[in-house]
């Protein structure tokens, strides 16, 4: 029996009431467990209890829908994501190592081939075109490493997802991802103690930080012949739509489109990434913050398109359902962003389920019984989402 909590006034004829929100002896019902026959019984039940637990698998219910039960191996085949996820993991590591070498060369004032960055990131862009769900999940589940390099590649992936969603041409997409990957190269010139500081910065230190986009653009320009649009991304990714950014305080359409995208994905990835001085926000918290800053820090239309592209609960996110069960988001619903496909891994008591349940929350029947109550932090209840993609 699969019990699901339902408010009394939302009951429907055909549902089987298996348990109450109180002991049966404290309610005036003649038998323990019964099927609801009509609306009058719904009203009678609601007079005496606030909610009940129905048997979601009772086949006489009008809301009965079979749930796909499977083990991890069957789930991997069903999702058809394993191969792409593994390839994305290899591509991410290769791109990160390449960026590390390029940054170190630029820091030492040596000439370097920026085109190597494009070549290393192209496989990730190809992955976005084939299966953006797998690549997005990989970026969210990436292990902690040097923030500058991981963050740059992550920015490139989020930008590729958004750029593809809004229809950028492949050439523009490549410029966008290379520019995003290189955004923090100017940070390598900052003192290490400044980078590791968790306290308030002095005015002099703050000014040094605010100059890193200009420093980075000059480092790249001096090293190689680079497209001006890539330099514009590096130079302007901290400008903000309302003019509150730096280094020049540009605003609105004066900020190049690709730099506007870079600034948006830079902030999003920074918010969902753990740092020594700040906890990572959930993706839902981060997107809510972006929504609140529409047409202030970021162009409203780009914020809306980004959320459409990644979903409010992105693939790989750990969520708690209204039933108390814990699930992992495994597939987006392009039309109903709050209703992705999930795999239920823990029961309401937070104990591992013997067999996994693959549930499409967008299905009208299931949606009335289960929905996402909140997104949990990565690693909640000891869950490693990556296990379910491999």
N, C-alpha and C positions, 0 to 999 in steps of 0.2 A: 504494500500500500504506500503510495506517494502522497504525503499530506502537504497541503498548501493552505496558508492562512488567507481567509477572505473576510472582509467586513460584512457583517450580517445584512446590511441593506443592499449589498452587491450580489447577494445570492440569486440564483435563477432556478426555475423548475428543472428537474433532471439531475441536479447536483446531489452527491451523497455526502451528508454530514457525518464525519467519523469521530470528531472530537469537538469539545467546546472550549471557551476561554476560561472555564471554571469546572469544578467537579460536576458530574452528571446529576448527583443528588441535590445540588443547589439550583437545578433548573426543573421546570414542571413537565419535561418531555417524558412520554410514557416508555419509550425504549431508548437504548443506547446505540445510536447509529441508525439513520433513516434517510430515505431519498425525499427531496422536496418535490411536492406534487403541483403546487400552484402558488400564485403571488400572495394569496392570503396567508399561507404558511410562512412565507418570507417575512411578512409583517409581524406575525406572531413570534417568530424566532427573534427578530430585532427588538421586540419589547423586553426580552429577557437576557440577551447576551449582546456584547459589542462585536465580537467576531467569532468565527468557527474555523475548524480545519476540515477541508473537504478532501475526499479521495480523488486526486487528479487523474488517476488511472481507471476510475469507474466508467465502464464503457457505456453506461446508460446516460451519462452526462452529455449535454449538448456541447460542452467545452472539451470533451475528451479528444485528445490528439495523441497519437503514439509518439513517444520520444525515442530518438535513436540512441540505443545503449551499445557501448563498445569499449574495447580496451585501448591502450595508447597506440599500439601498432595499427589497429583498425582506424583510429582517429587520424593518424599521420597520413594514411592512404586516402581517407575521406577528404582531408583538407587540401591535399595535393600541393603542399607547401614546403615539404622537407628538402627537396633538391634545391629549390630557389633560396631557402633560408641558409643552407650550408654554403652555397656559392656566394651569397651576399656577405656571409661572415668572412670568407677568404678575401673577397674584394675589399671589404672594410679594413681588414688588417693590412693588406698591401698598400692601400691608399694612405693609411695612417703612417706607415713606415716611410713612404715616399715623401709625405709632407714633412715628417721629422727631418729627413735629409735636406730637403729644400730650405726649410727654416734655418737649420744650422749653417748651411752655406751662406745664406743671405746675412745672417747675424755676423759672420766672420768677414763679410765684405767680398766674398768670392762670387764669381759669375755662376749662375745655375740655370738649368733649362726648365723654365716654368711650364713648358709644354708637357713635361713629365707628369705634372700634377693632373693635367687633363687626361692623359693616357691612363693614369691609375684610377681616376674616378669614373671614366666612361663605362666600365663594367657595372658600376652601381646604377648609373643612369639607365643602362639597358635593363637592369633588374627592375627598376621602377616601371618601365614600359611593359615588362612581362608580367610582373606580379608585385605591385606596390605594397600589398599587405605584408608579404614576407620581408621586404626591405625595411618597411616602417617598424615592424616588430623587432627586427635585428637591431635597429638604431636605439629603440627604447630599452632593449635588454643588454646593451653593450656593457662590458665590464669597465670598472673605473681604471683610468690610465692617466696619462698627461692630458689635462683638460684642453690645452691649446690645440692639440692634434686631433683628439677625438671630437672635440667641439667643432672644429673646422669641417671635418668630414660629415659629421651629423648635420651641420648647417647645410652642406651641399646636398644631402639627401632630402631634407625637408624642403629645400628650395626647388629641387628637381620635381618633387611630388606636386608642389604648388604650381610651378611653371608649366608642367605638363597639363595640369587641371585647367589652367586658364588659356591653354593653347599656344604657348610660345613655340616658335620654330626651333628646330634642333640646334642650329648655330647659336641662337640666343640662349638656349638652355645650357649649352656648354660654357659660354662666357659666364653665365650666372653661377654655375656650380664651381668653376675655377675661382671666381672672385670671392665666393663665400668661403671656400677652403682656405684662401689666403688672407682673410680679413684680419686675423690676429697676428700677422707676421711682425707688425710694429711693436707688439707686446714683448718680443724677445729682447728689445733694447732697454726695457725697464729693469731697474734693480730687482733682484730676487726677493729681497726683504719686503719690497713694495707689493709684489705679487702675492706674497704669503700673508700680508697684513690683514687682520680681521677687524681692526679698530678704525676709528674715524681718521680720514686722511687730512693732512695739512693742505693749505691752499697751493703750496708749491707742488706737492705730490699729486693733487687733483689735476693741476695743469699739465703735469707730465703724462698722466693717464689720458687726458683729453687730446693730447697731441699724437697718440699712437696711430690713428688712422692716416694722418699726413706722413708720419715717419714710415709706416708700412708701404704706402703708395710710392714713396720716393725710393725705398729699398728695391721694390719690384721693378720700377721704371729704370733704375740705374743698372739693373742686372741683365735685362733682356728687352727685346722689342715686344711689348705687350699691348694688346688691344686697349684703347682708351676706355672702353666700357668696363673692362675688368678693373682698371685703375680707379674708375669712378665708384665702383662697388666698395673697394677697399677704403677709399677716402671718405665715403659718405654713409657707411652702414650704421653710424651712430647718430645721424641726423634724424629728427623726428617731425612728424607731419605738422605739428603746431608750432614748430620753430624752436622748441626747447632743447634740441639736441646739440651735438658738437661734431666737428670743430668750428663750423661757420654759422650755425644757427639757421640753416636753410629751412624752408617750409613748403608744404604742399607739393604741387607739380614741379617745383624747382628742383626737388630731389629726384634724381633719375629713377625710373621705374624699377630697374634691377636692384638698385641700392635700397629702395623702399622694401622690396621683398627680402633682401638680406637682413635689414634691420628687424623685420618681423620674425623671421625664423631664428635669428640670433637670440632674441629675447625669449622666444618659446623654448628653445633647447636649453638655454641657461636656467630657466625656471624649473624644468623637469630633471635637471642634473644635480646630483648631490655634490656639495662642496664642503670643505672643512669648517666653514663658518655659517653654513645655511643648509637646511634640509631641502630635499627635492620636493617640489609641489607635484601633486598628481596632475595628469594631463587635463583632467576636467577642471581643476583649480586654475591651471595655466590658461586654458581657453576662456574661462570666465573672466580672468584678468585682462585678456586681450579684448574681449567684448566690451568691458568697461572702459577701455582706452580707445575705442573706435573714434576715428576722426579727431583724435587728440594726439596720442603718440604715434598711432598707425592709421593709415588710410582705411576707412570703414569697409570699402568694397573688397580690399585685399584680405582683411580679417575674416570676412564672411566666406570668401572663396577658400581660404586656408582651412577653416573649420569644416567646410564641405569636403575638402580633399582628404583630411585625416580622420574625420569623425570626432564626435564629442568624447567617445570612449574608444581610443585607438586600438588597433590590433595589438595584442600582447598585454593589455591592461588587465589588472586583477580587480574584480568588482564583487560587491556583495549585493545579493538580490533581496527583494522584500521578504522573501521566505527565510532569510538568514543564511541561505546557502552561499557558497563562494564559487565564483566562476572566472574563467579567463576568456577575454574577447578574442575570437578567432577569425571573424569575418565581418566586414562593414556592410551596412544596408545603405545604398546610395540615396534612397528616398526618405527613409525614416532613421535619422541619425541617432536617436535615443534607443533604437531597437536593433542592435547588432546580433550576430550569431555568437553564442557562447558555449563553452564546454563546462559543465558543472563538475567541480572536482572535490568539494567538501560539502557535507550535509549541513543541516541547520545547527548541529552541535559542533560544527567545525572539525568533524572527523572525516578522513579520506574515504571517498566512495569506492566500493569494490569495483564497480563498473562506471565508466564515465558516461555522462549524458550530454549529447549535442542538441542544443535547443535554439531554435530561431525565434527570438523574442518579438520579431515583427509579425509573426502569425497571430491573427486576431484572437484565436482561442487561447494560445499560450500567453499572449500579452495581458490578458485579463487576470491571469494567475501569477505570472512572474514578470518582474521588471527590475531594472537596475536601481538600487537604492543609493549607492555611493561607490566611488572608486577608492580602492585601497592603495596603500603604499607598496612599491615594489618589494617583493620578498615577504609580504604579509602571510602570517601563519606558516612560514617556512616554505612557501610555494616558489618554485623556480619555474617561471613561465617557459623558459627555453626548453625544459624537458618535454613539453607538450608539442613543440614544433619540430623536435628531432626524434 
